[in-house]
Amino acid sequence: MCERLLAVPIRRDPRTQTVDVATADPLDPHVAREFSHQLGVPVRVLQASVSELVRALKGVSRGTPHSERTPAFGTQVARPERVIAPVHRARLPDLGPPPGTPIPQTHDYAQPRPPSDAAIPLVRRSRNSLQPAPEPSFAQSEDQTAAHDEQVLTLLMQSASADEVVLHLTRGFEALSPRVVVLAVRGSEYVGRAAGQGMAELPLAELRIPADRPSVVATACEAGYYLGELPQTPVHAELGYLLDHPLGEVLVQPVRVGARVALVVVSTLTQDSGRVTRRAELFVRAAGEALERILMDRKLKG
């Protein structure tokens, strides 16, 4: 069925029992109906490219052992000792499907994946996320959202320094999230660079996350992004304090200049994650392009 529909189930939400299914055409109602009927649970359809889905299906058909399987959609294999599995909530005891529910053998929904799995670099896009959604703290019309995003992207493109890029990137994320932290890469550490307005500045200056320790930041840099709960571990203690110990999901995205990570944006989510990640991806990409342009200008000027 996965091959015929070119769709792959990738995650089960332990709270709602909803199964996320990646497909090339998220607007095709047949995909959601078929998977929902076969699995006996609600289904949310997400978007992925055809090439990513084909690689995922090839990896499943080879029957590669779970411990050696490349992360879904052919992403680069991250070093196991540095990766934290996203989305799966280990603190909740009941992650299994209801009795009698047929779950594809290629995906283990009975328990959280071990930390050897990297984050699945998939921007959550669903049919629901393509429509204007109510946002309690950040309510905006579609026109206001488009105008805001266009302004942020324009300011990023016009930035003349790295400090301006960080400023506009932070302000852009403030419309998406109540709390946002921007980290910079300094040697073997991720250090606090900027934070949303109203957040404590002193803890930001003291924020240090070792690059060689397992963390959501290291996972995002290895796999492209992290979307899930913030683990309650010592390495995340300062970050958790700055974010006011979020109970929901956090979104972690690296800003790359070429192949190198220059900044990492960490934000809390209180809205529809599909809509937020789509907008956040635009900001992060524009910030990377702006930093690359600034770096090239400096080199050309000698």
N, C-alpha and C positions, 0 to 999 in steps of 0.2 A: 504494500500500500504506500509506503514511504517513497519508493522508487517511482511508482505510477503517478503519484501526486507531486513529486519533487518537494517533499516536506519532511521535516525532522523534528520530533519532540525533543526539547532541550532542558526543560525544567518543570518541576511541580511545586506550586505554592502551598506550603503546609497549612497556611491559615484558611485559604479559600478553596483548596484542593484543585485550583485551576491549573491546567497544563499549558505551558507556552510551546507553540509549534512554529518553527521557522519555515518560511516558504518564500518563493520568489515573487508571488503575487498575493499580498495580504488582503486584497479586496475581493478575492475569489471566495464566495460564501461556501462553495462545496468543500473546501479544505477544512474549515471549522466544523461544518456539519458532520463530515465523515469521521474525523478524529473524535469529536464529542460523542458520536454514536458508538464507536468502537471501544473507547475508553470508559464511557459512562460517567464522564466528569465534564465540567465547563472547560472550554478551550479559548485561549487568547492567541491570535495569529500575529506573528512578528515578521519583519521583512529581512531577507538576506539575499545576497547575489546568487545567481545560478552557479557560478564557479565554486563558491563556498559550499553550497548544498551538495554539489556533485562530489567534492572532495570528502565531505562528511559521510555521504552514502558509501563511497569507496572504502573509507576507513572502517565503517561498520561491516561491510560485506567481507572484508578480509579476516574478520574475527580476531583482530589483534588483542592480546591480553590487555586488560584495563590499565595495568601499571605501565604499559609501554605505548599506549595509544596516544597519538598526537591529539592535542585538544581540538575540540570541534571546530569545523570550518578551516582546518589546515593552518592554524596559527603556529608561530614559532614555539617550540617546546620550552617552557620556562624551567629554570632550575628548581627541582622539587623543594629544596631546603629554604627557598626564598618566597614560595608562593602560598597564598592563603586562598582557599576555595571560596568563591563568591556566592552570593545569593542563598546558598544552603544554610539553614539556621539550625545549628547543632544543638542549641539549648532547648528546642522543642522536641519532645520525645516521640510524637506520632507523626512521622513523615510518610508512612506507607499508604498505599491506596486502599479504598474500601474493599472488604472481602468480595472476591469474585470478579474484581475489575481486571480485565486483561491489559497488562502493561507490556509494551515491546521489550523483548529481551535485550536489546542493544543498549538500553538505558536503565540504570539501577535507581529506581525511585524509592526503594525500601529504606535507605539510610543515606545520610549526607556523604558526599564523595570525600575521599581522603584528601589531604592537602597537596597531593601530587598533581591535581588538576588545575590548570590555569583558568583564569577568567575567560568566559566566552565573549570575544570582542564583537558583540552584536548590539547595535543601537536599537532600542526597543521601539518598533513602529507597528502599530496595530490600526485596525479600522477605527477604533474609538479614539486613538491618539491623533487621527487626521482631522477630527472634528473639534471645534472649540469646547474646552472642558472647564467646568467651574473651578476656580482656584481661590480658596477662602482668603488667603493672605495677600495674594498677588493678582486679584481679579483685573483682567484687561480684556478689551474687545480684540477681535482679530486684527483690526486696523491699528490699534494701539500697539499690539505685540509686534506687528510687522514694522511699524515706524520705529519702535524702540530698538529692534534688532538691526535695522538698517543703520541707525545712528551709531550703535556700538561698533558695527563692522567698519563704518566709515572712519570713526575715531581711531580704531586699531590700524587701519591702513595708512592714516595720516600721522601716526606716532613717529616722533623723531628720536626717541630714546627708549631704552629698555624699561626705565621707570614709568614712562607714559603708557607703554604696553601693559605693564602690570596694573596700573591704575585703571585703565579703561576695561581691562579684562575682569578685574574685581567688581567694578561698578556694573558691568554687564551681567555678571552672575548674581548680583544682589536682586535682580528682578526675577530670578529663577529660584532662589533659595534664601531662607531666612539667615543662614550662616554659611560663610564661605571663607576658606583659607587658601592662600597661594604659597606654595613652597618653592624654594630655589635649590638647585643642586650645587652643593659646595663640597668638593672632594668626595669623601666617603659618607656624606650625610645629606639628608634633606632638611633644610632649615627654613624657619618662618620668614616670609618675605612681605606678605600683605594679608589683610583680613577685612571683612566687611565692616561698615560703619557701626559704631557702638560696641564692637567686640573689644575685649581687653588687649591692650598693646604690649604690656609687660610679659604675659605668658607667650605671646607671639615671638618676642625677641629671644625667649629661652627655649623655643620649640626646636627639638633636635630628634630626627628619626634616622638611625643608622641604616645605611644602604645595604649592609650585609646581614640584616636581621629580617626574619619574615614579617611582612607588614602589607597592608592594603596598598600602600604607595609603591612598594617594590613589585607587587602583583600587577598594578596598573602599568608600570613602566615596562614590565616583561611582556604582558599580553595585550596591551592597548588600552585597557580601561578596567575599572572595578566597579561593580554595582552590587551592593549587599550591605549587611550589617557591619558596623564597626566593632571588631573583636575587643573584648575587655581583657587586654593583655598589657603588661607594663610598657611595651614599646609604643602602644597607642594611648597611653594615659594622658600625656600633655595635649595631644590632638583631640582626644575625647573631651577634655576640660574646655578647650577653646570652642568646640562645637556644642557645648552644653549637654554632653552625654546623650547623643541622639538615640531614640528608641527605634526609629525606622531605618530606612536605607540611606547610605551615603554613596555619592557618585565621585569617583576619583579618575581624573583624566590627565595624562601627560601632555605638555606642550613641547613639540619637537622642532628642533632646528636641524633640518636634514635628518640624519639618523640618531642624533644626540638629543637626550631629554634636557631641556633647559629649565622648565617650570612644571609644577604639578598642582592642579586645582582640586581641592577637596570641598564638596558642598553637601549639605543635607537636603533631603527630598521630602516635600510635603504635598507635592502635586502629582499628577499623572506622570510617571517616570518616562514613558515613551515620548511625550511632548517635550519634556525638559531636556532629555538627552539629545534630541534632535537639534534643539536650539543651542545647547551647550557645545555640541560638536562643531557648530559653525564658529562660535567664539574662539574655541581652542585652536581650530585650524587657522583662523585669521591671525591669531596671536603668534603662532609659529611662523607664518609667512611674513608678518611684520618684523619679527626678530631677525629672520634670515635676511630680509632686505636691509635692515639697519646694520647688520654685520657686514654684508657685502659693501655697503656704502663706506663703512670705515676702512675696509681693505683697499677699496679703490682710491680713497683719499690718502692712503699711505699711513 
